Every structure is written in C-alpha cells, then in structure tokens.
Amino acid sequence: MNRTATESAIAEWTTILGESGVLAASEVDFGASTIGAKRYIPAVLRPETQEQISEVLQVAQRWRVAVYPVSTGNNWGYGSANPVEDGSVILDLGQLDRISEFDPEMGVVTVQPGVTQGALRDFLDRHEGNYLVPVTGAGPTCSILGNALERGYGITPITDHFAAVTKIEAILPDGTLYRTPLSELGGAEVDGLFKWGLGPYLDGLFSQGNFGVVVSITIVLAPAPDTVTAFFFSTKDDAKLEALVPTVQAVLRALGGSVVAINLLNSQRMLSMMAPFPEDRAIDGVLPAHVVENLANSHGVPAWSGVGAIYASKEVARAARRTLKRLLGPVTDRLIFINQRKVNTVQKIARVLPGRLATRVKGMTDTLSGALQIMHGAPNDVALALAYWRSGALPEPGQAKNPARDGCGLIWFAPLVPIRAKDVRRYTDMIEKICPQYGVNPLITLTTVNDRCFDSTVPLLFDRRDPSATARANDCYRALYKAGQKEGFLPYRLNIHAMDILNTGNSGFSKLANQLKAAIDPNFILAPGRYVPSAKRTEI
C-alpha cells in the first residue's frame, strides 16, 4: 500500500464528503470481527448519495487505492465490516437507507444498502404492507440488500433471497451507473416485476462478487398468509437420522407450497439455545459425550430436533397438519403444532408457576415466541444469542446485540449437503470428528434450501479473548473445508479469511472472473480479493 497515495485520496474524499464523512475506523467501531480478523483500515468513508459514491470511486481509481463497500457491516461470522485485504478503505453505505417504489398490489419494494430487516418491517407496518420481510436469524440491524447479495436465505416462503431480487442498480468501478436494459429502455416498472430482464443476465455479477457498488435492489416480498403454524418434531434415537432425512424431503415435495423449509438440529445445537455453556465441565473447551448426554437428559433435549412452518389458509393448513402427521409420525417420537395463541396461553400460565419451573417455562416460551415472530417475517435477535454461548458479554436489556462489538468468537462453516441419508450421516460424522480436535463443540443445523439440498450452518464458537483459541477455530474451518472438499460438502459462502479458496489458478472460472474483473476494474481497486481471485494492483 502506498501511504502517500492513500493520504492524497483521503484529502480528496474529505472535500467530497466533508469532515464528518471521512472517519478513522476506531471512531465508528469498525475493525472488530467475530472471526478474529485484524485488518488495517486507513479510513471509513460514509457517502450519503449515489453521486458521492461515483466521485469516491473515481478518486480511488486515480490514486489506485482499494475501497471495500459494506452495507451495515453486520456480517456476523464471515468478517463483519472487515475487508479481505489489508489497507482497503471501508466504503460504509449505511447512510443510504431509503425505501422506495413500494407497490402494495404487486408486493415489490426497492431498498438501498442501509435498509435493515427491522427498518423494512417498520416501513411495511406503517404502510399497511401485508407482506413478510425476508428475515434471517442475524437480527433486525442487518441489511436486506447485503444479505441478498451474499445469497442468504431464510425460512419464510421466499427462502432464497437473491432469487427474489428482480432489479439491481450499481455504480461501476469507474463511477458510471449500471442499470438493466429494461430500465434503460423505459420499462422500470416491469423490470422490477421480472427477474431476468432482457439480454444477457448481468445482475448476477454483483452477487458474491466485486464488480460494482450496488446502491439499490428491487425485491419481491412474500404475502402474509392467512395462518402461520410452527411445527416441532424430534427423535431421541440418533440412529433414526437415516429415516428422518428422506422423510424431510418427502414433506417438502408433498407440501411444497405451504412448507418451504425445515431445520434439523443436533442435541448440542439445541443445548446452546437452552443452557449456559458449562465451562467447568469442558475439557479444552469441548464438552465430553457424557456431559452432553447428562445435559440433554436434564433439559429434555433429544438427539435430533426439527422445526418448520406451515404458511397457508386455514383449510390448507389443516390438510398440511394431517400430511405431516402421516409422514413424520413413524420416524419421530414427538410432533407438535404451535401458534402464537398457544404460546401466549403458556406465558400466562408461567406467571403463576413456582420458582425454577416458572423461569424454565418462561425461557422456553420466550424463545418460541421469538421463533414465531421470525416465521411471521418480523426480525428479532433471539437466534443471535448463539454467538454469545462461548464468549462475549451480553449487552444491557434494550441494547441491540452486536457480536463483533461484544467480543464473541464465531465463524460460520456453511457447506451444502445432499438430502440423502448416507450423505448426511457421512457429513455429521465428519463434523463430530474434526471439531473437537480444535477445541470446538460440534453444533450442527441442517436447513433445507430446496428439496434436494441442505445448507448446514455449523457455528465454530470460541473464546475470542484467547489468541490460541482464535487460531485453532480458524484452523478448524480450514480442516473442515479440506475434509468437506474430499467428501463433496463445499460451502455456499466464504468468510474473508477463506476467499483464497476460489484462487484455483488456471481453472475456467478463475480465468473468466479475472478477465471480467480486469475489463471492468483494471486497477483492481474495488473490494480486491472478494470472491474473485485478486490480481496484484500497481501502485503509483
């Protein structure tokens, strides 16, 4: 990095953005990361308009200084607001937080990078938008646009968030505005209603890429259904996993319109939501098998738990419940259906229960209530508590959870696994064998992304205050990746420490990606190293 060039660029950016628009990373709490990344960030730029972004990029090109855009920077477990490479200036797009072009009849809305899940929910509530927000478990402060571009997913009816993006506007590395052909030709409305547009589909370049700064997306929202009913099932026998997996597939194929996603969780993953981490019973940070068994027995946690939701009219929901009982009944020990009315009733009962029982029931119902809110497309931070299980200090009540700020150690390993019994068993055996070798407890979730494939989110939780534990957790990720590569279980997204996985030398992907990058961004100033193999920048 050329410090003189960076200082010159910062001087020009200050002229464009003003003193308040150019900050040190420490001034805005940038730089902390749950994966333990430590990047040198010369400055944080905070533009407020698309025009300012264009000018910022032109200055970056002139001085050949790398800039790294983030939406809200809350990319927990993947790098938070840190760039892939040292010396990159952060382009914080959080000030671009406009929601526009909401069409309540068609169910589409246009959002800028700073629009969070919580902000979109508030907007829809104010405008009587009877639609679900494409929520995730990452919490209300996370960007709708950022998650969609990372090809995130959820459990509401439109599970694939990038699939729901119909239109993109972006500033290219030379400062020019990219719009799709239908919009350029005057068809902005139909462009927002039809994903593929006209001509070659180029919008995909901006998903998990570094070909432009996306300044807005138009996204389709799922209509709120007549009813949302959660269902929970479990089996005490780990050997039943082989029967459970094809049954999950059968459920999705039989009820594809009303049941869109199902989660399977192993006992340790469930315990992480129900009990504090018993540090005094761990050996080198890992809970021995007998401790896990004792905790599971005391908290009533089975070997495998499952959760899903029925989105349907009352009539269809009744039929779906019958189908779920028929399919899941033979391979589970328990199947229950829960809605908000039932949770409210149990919460009232908890108020008159004695002592510990009241506390336990209240904790369970609060978690259920939070899960139901997410299923209803209302974001909350209930699931975010997972990040604090091994480290981190929970914030005061009423203050938003921020795992990076609060000292949590979390790295997501998120491979794709075929929905096939023998493959799922090979996969779980792999996780359970490798994680403890690095002081990491094997917490496993298998989430259906369609009726053919699971995405398995495995949180590698560690004590971030301990440099050794941090290094071991990152080594664990590499070990899991290498084992998964041999077994055919590869991640669907990468953290900033793992982007070099895509640097595969002379592969067709690498060649084409580098040719496109060189054509669009010849000085490689925009998010170098992000998914696209990075070429060495020439400095001036």
Solvent accessible surface area in square Angstrom, and as a share of the most:
residue,aa,sasa,rsa
1,M,89,0.40
2,N,45,0.23
3,R,147,0.53
4,T,95,0.55
5,A,4,0.03
6,T,6,0.04
7,E,112,0.50
8,S,30,0.20
9,A,0,0.00
10,I,41,0.21
11,A,62,0.48
12,E,53,0.24
13,W,0,0.00
14,T,31,0.18
15,T,118,0.69
16,I,41,0.21
17,L,20,0.10
18,G,30,0.29
19,E,140,0.63
20,S,95,0.61
21,G,5,0.05
22,V,23,0.13
23,L,33,0.16
24,A,46,0.35
25,A,17,0.13
26,S,94,0.61
27,E,115,0.52
28,V,28,0.16
29,D,111,0.58
30,F,33,0.14
31,G,24,0.23
32,A,40,0.31
33,S,3,0.02
34,T,0,0.00
35,I,0,0.00
36,G,19,0.18
37,A,3,0.03
38,K,182,0.77
39,R,49,0.18
40,Y,94,0.36
41,I,15,0.08
42,P,24,0.15
43,A,4,0.03
44,V,0,0.00
45,L,0,0.00
46,R,69,0.25
47,P,0,0.00
48,E,117,0.52
49,T,58,0.34
50,Q,47,0.21
51,E,117,0.52
52,Q,40,0.18
53,I,0,0.00
54,S,18,0.11
55,E,77,0.35
56,V,0,0.00
57,L,0,0.00
58,Q,81,0.36
59,V,4,0.03
60,A,0,0.00
61,Q,30,0.13
62,R,131,0.48
63,W,70,0.25
64,R,78,0.29
65,V,6,0.04
66,A,1,0.01
67,V,0,0.00
68,Y,12,0.05
69,P,32,0.20
70,V,15,0.09
71,S,16,0.10
72,T,35,0.20
73,G,11,0.11
74,N,30,0.15
75,N,47,0.24
76,W,14,0.05
77,G,0,0.00
78,Y,14,0.05
79,G,1,0.01
80,S,10,0.07
81,A,8,0.06
82,N,2,0.01
83,P,0,0.00
84,V,20,0.11
85,E,54,0.24
86,D,88,0.45
87,G,4,0.04
88,S,1,0.01
89,V,0,0.00
90,I,0,0.00
91,L,0,0.00
92,D,5,0.03
93,L,6,0.03
94,G,21,0.21
95,Q,70,0.31
96,L,3,0.01
97,D,89,0.46
98,R,158,0.58
99,I,32,0.16
100,S,19,0.12
101,E,114,0.51
102,F,35,0.15
103,D,38,0.20
104,P,82,0.51
105,E,146,0.65
106,M,100,0.44
107,G,0,0.00
108,V,13,0.07
109,V,0,0.00
110,T,12,0.07
111,V,0,0.00
112,Q,29,0.13
113,P,0,0.00
114,G,8,0.08
115,V,1,0.01
116,T,26,0.15
117,Q,2,0.01
118,G,16,0.16
119,A,41,0.32
120,L,0,0.00
121,R,35,0.13
122,D,78,0.41
123,F,21,0.09
124,L,0,0.00
125,D,89,0.46
126,R,163,0.59
127,H,92,0.41
128,E,157,0.70
129,G,5,0.05
130,N,107,0.55
131,Y,25,0.10
132,L,8,0.04
133,V,0,0.00
134,P,14,0.09
135,V,1,0.00
136,T,18,0.10
137,G,33,0.32
138,A,30,0.23
139,G,1,0.01
140,P,44,0.28
141,T,47,0.27
142,C,10,0.06
143,S,6,0.04
144,I,6,0.03
145,L,3,0.01
146,G,20,0.19
147,N,29,0.15
148,A,1,0.01
149,L,18,0.09
150,E,11,0.05
151,R,101,0.37
152,G,1,0.01
153,Y,38,0.14
154,G,7,0.07
155,I,35,0.18
156,T,3,0.02
157,P,39,0.24
158,I,51,0.26
159,T,20,0.12
160,D,69,0.36
161,H,3,0.01
162,F,20,0.08
163,A,52,0.41
164,A,6,0.05
165,V,2,0.01
166,T,8,0.05
167,K,18,0.07
168,I,0,0.00
169,E,36,0.16
170,A,0,0.00
171,I,5,0.03
172,L,42,0.21
173,P,0,0.00
174,D,79,0.41
175,G,10,0.10
176,T,71,0.41
177,L,84,0.42
178,Y,29,0.11
179,R,80,0.29
180,T,10,0.06
181,P,53,0.33
182,L,36,0.18
183,S,7,0.04
184,E,98,0.44
185,L,134,0.67
186,G,68,0.65
187,G,20,0.19
188,A,48,0.37
189,E,121,0.54
190,V,80,0.46
191,D,1,0.01
192,G,3,0.03
193,L,70,0.35
194,F,105,0.44
195,K,32,0.14
196,W,144,0.50
197,G,17,0.17
198,L,97,0.48
199,G,53,0.51
200,P,113,0.71
201,Y,72,0.27
202,L,84,0.42
203,D,3,0.02
204,G,29,0.28
205,L,47,0.23
206,F,13,0.06
207,S,6,0.04
208,Q,21,0.09
209,G,10,0.10
210,N,4,0.02
211,F,9,0.04
212,G,12,0.11
213,V,1,0.00
214,V,8,0.05
215,V,0,0.00
216,S,12,0.07
217,I,1,0.00
218,T,6,0.03
219,I,0,0.00
220,V,46,0.27
221,L,5,0.02
222,A,6,0.05
223,P,90,0.57
224,A,32,0.24
225,P,38,0.24
226,D,113,0.59
227,T,29,0.17
228,V,13,0.07
229,T,11,0.06
230,A,0,0.00
231,F,0,0.00
232,F,40,0.17
233,F,3,0.01
234,S,6,0.04
235,T,0,0.00
236,K,161,0.68
237,D,66,0.34
238,D,63,0.33
239,A,72,0.56
240,K,67,0.28
241,L,1,0.01
242,E,63,0.28
243,A,42,0.33
244,L,0,0.00
245,V,0,0.00
246,P,62,0.39
247,T,16,0.09
248,V,0,0.00
249,Q,38,0.17
250,A,40,0.31
251,V,0,0.00
252,L,12,0.06
253,R,147,0.54
254,A,57,0.45
255,L,22,0.11
256,G,44,0.42
257,G,79,0.76
258,S,8,0.05
259,V,0,0.00
260,V,31,0.18
261,A,3,0.02
262,I,0,0.00
263,N,29,0.15
264,L,0,0.00
265,L,14,0.07
266,N,10,0.05
267,S,21,0.13
268,Q,20,0.09
269,R,23,0.08
270,M,38,0.17
271,L,2,0.01
272,S,10,0.06
273,M,80,0.36
274,M,81,0.36
275,A,13,0.10
276,P,117,0.74
277,F,24,0.10
278,P,21,0.13
279,E,103,0.46
280,D,131,0.68
281,R,96,0.35
282,A,21,0.16
283,I,122,0.62
284,D,96,0.50
285,G,13,0.12
286,V,21,0.12
287,L,6,0.03
288,P,27,0.17
289,A,88,0.68
290,H,114,0.51
291,V,6,0.04
292,V,16,0.09
293,E,106,0.48
294,N,73,0.37
295,L,22,0.11
296,A,11,0.09
297,N,109,0.56
298,S,69,0.45
299,H,49,0.22
300,G,54,0.52
301,V,12,0.07
302,P,16,0.10
303,A,24,0.19
304,W,4,0.01
305,S,11,0.07
306,G,2,0.02
307,V,22,0.13
308,G,3,0.02
309,A,4,0.03
310,I,0,0.00
311,Y,14,0.05
312,A,11,0.08
313,S,35,0.22
314,K,131,0.55
315,E,111,0.50
316,V,78,0.45
317,A,3,0.02
318,R,115,0.42
319,A,40,0.31
320,A,1,0.01
321,R,67,0.24
322,R,153,0.56
323,T,24,0.14
324,L,0,0.00
325,K,116,0.49
326,R,155,0.57
327,L,36,0.18
328,L,0,0.00
329,G,37,0.35
330,P,103,0.65
331,V,21,0.12
332,T,15,0.09
333,D,75,0.39
334,R,125,0.46
335,L,37,0.19
336,I,69,0.35
337,F,28,0.12
338,I,21,0.11
339,N,41,0.21
340,Q,57,0.26
341,R,160,0.59
342,K,87,0.37
343,V,3,0.01
344,N,62,0.32
345,T,68,0.40
346,V,52,0.30
347,Q,45,0.20
348,K,129,0.54
349,I,88,0.44
350,A,7,0.05
351,R,183,0.67
352,V,124,0.71
353,L,50,0.25
354,P,95,0.60
355,G,59,0.57
356,R,221,0.81
357,L,90,0.45
358,A,20,0.16
359,T,98,0.57
360,R,135,0.49
361,V,23,0.13
362,K,116,0.49
363,G,38,0.37
364,M,99,0.44
365,T,1,0.01
366,D,57,0.30
367,T,52,0.30
368,L,32,0.16
369,S,14,0.09
370,G,4,0.04
371,A,28,0.21
372,L,1,0.01
373,Q,80,0.35
374,I,18,0.09
375,M,3,0.01
376,H,71,0.32
377,G,0,0.00
378,A,28,0.22
379,P,18,0.11
380,N,20,0.10
381,D,39,0.20
382,V,56,0.32
383,A,40,0.31
384,L,14,0.07
385,A,46,0.36
386,L,9,0.04
387,A,2,0.02
388,Y,20,0.08
389,W,24,0.08
390,R,30,0.11
391,S,8,0.05
392,G,33,0.32
393,A,71,0.55
394,L,110,0.55
395,P,28,0.18
396,E,127,0.57
397,P,132,0.83
398,G,93,0.90
399,Q,89,0.40
400,A,53,0.41
401,K,38,0.16
402,N,38,0.19
403,P,0,0.00
404,A,7,0.06
405,R,97,0.35
406,D,23,0.12
407,G,20,0.19
408,C,0,0.00
409,G,1,0.01
410,L,4,0.02
411,I,0,0.00
412,W,48,0.17
413,F,0,0.00
414,A,1,0.01
415,P,0,0.00
416,L,62,0.31
417,V,0,0.00
418,P,43,0.27
419,I,10,0.05
420,R,126,0.46
421,A,25,0.19
422,K,138,0.58
423,D,7,0.04
424,V,0,0.00
425,R,48,0.17
426,R,96,0.35
427,Y,0,0.00
428,T,1,0.00
429,D,73,0.38
430,M,16,0.07
431,I,0,0.00
432,E,78,0.35
433,K,142,0.60
434,I,20,0.10
435,C,0,0.00
436,P,47,0.30
437,Q,104,0.46
438,Y,59,0.22
439,G,11,0.11
440,V,1,0.01
441,N,5,0.02
442,P,8,0.05
443,L,1,0.01
444,I,0,0.00
445,T,9,0.05
446,L,0,0.00
447,T,7,0.04
448,T,1,0.00
449,V,42,0.24
450,N,51,0.26
451,D,37,0.19
452,R,150,0.55
453,C,28,0.17
454,F,0,0.00
455,D,1,0.00
456,S,0,0.00
457,T,28,0.16
458,V,0,0.00
459,P,0,0.00
460,L,0,0.00
461,L,5,0.03
462,F,5,0.02
463,D,32,0.16
464,R,55,0.20
465,R,190,0.70
466,D,59,0.31
467,P,109,0.69
468,S,67,0.43
469,A,24,0.19
470,T,20,0.11
471,A,54,0.42
472,R,72,0.26
473,A,0,0.00
474,N,29,0.15
475,D,76,0.39
476,C,0,0.00
477,Y,7,0.03
478,R,76,0.28
479,A,22,0.17
480,L,0,0.00
481,Y,24,0.09
482,K,124,0.53
483,A,23,0.18
484,G,0,0.00
485,Q,101,0.45
486,K,180,0.76
487,E,73,0.33
488,G,49,0.47
489,F,1,0.00
490,L,82,0.41
491,P,23,0.14
492,Y,41,0.16
493,R,20,0.07
494,L,12,0.06
495,N,2,0.01
496,I,10,0.05
497,H,63,0.28
498,A,1,0.01
499,M,12,0.05
500,D,80,0.42
501,I,29,0.15
502,L,49,0.24
503,N,92,0.47
504,T,76,0.44
505,G,50,0.48
506,N,130,0.67
507,S,39,0.25
508,G,58,0.56
509,F,107,0.45
510,S,2,0.01
511,K,110,0.47
512,L,103,0.51
513,A,7,0.06
514,N,45,0.23
515,Q,119,0.53
516,L,61,0.30
517,K,1,0.01
518,A,44,0.34
519,A,84,0.65
520,I,47,0.24
521,D,0,0.00
522,P,88,0.55
523,N,32,0.16
524,F,18,0.08
525,I,0,0.00
526,L,1,0.00
527,A,1,0.01
528,P,1,0.01
529,G,9,0.09
530,R,41,0.15
531,Y,10,0.04
532,V,7,0.04
533,P,10,0.06
534,S,47,0.30
535,A,39,0.30
536,K,191,0.81
537,R,42,0.15
538,T,87,0.51
539,E,84,0.38
540,I,87,0.44
